[in-house]
């Protein structure tokens, strides 16, 4: 009888731990992103459209010393139904976005650029959607931080 009682007690403890872990993995990234943000007061200004690239200044305040491990960048063009995958690089150094170049906590104002595909006309309106991914608490999950959208109206023909 005691063996069966211990078995069921162990079984219920294992199930409870599994359920608690599942809930933590499901809601942990959203809770961390909401209550312990990495970046605050983000803005995009001085958007400059050239024939083959789009450049902008990103300003914000970093409040945690985390380095993003990935960056998703998508270019939206009004006359194309699908978004295009792109990359962002630092305009001053020409180096792509990477974790080793993460700024320390505090205010920052950095100029970034992305290269536009050759089939995008100068008269097309372009929107850049970008999202940084950060490692979560104890490396158990990753959470995303939406960066401000970059919008560039088309150049006059």
ABEGO torsion letter per residue (X at the ends): XAAAAAAAAAAAAAAAAAAAAAAAAAAAAAAAAAABBABBGBBBBGBBBBAABBBBBBBBBBABABBBABBBBBBBBAABABBBBBBBBBAAAGBBBBAAABBBBEBBBBBBBBBBBAABBAABBBBBBBBBBBBBBGGABBBBBBBBBBBBBBBBX
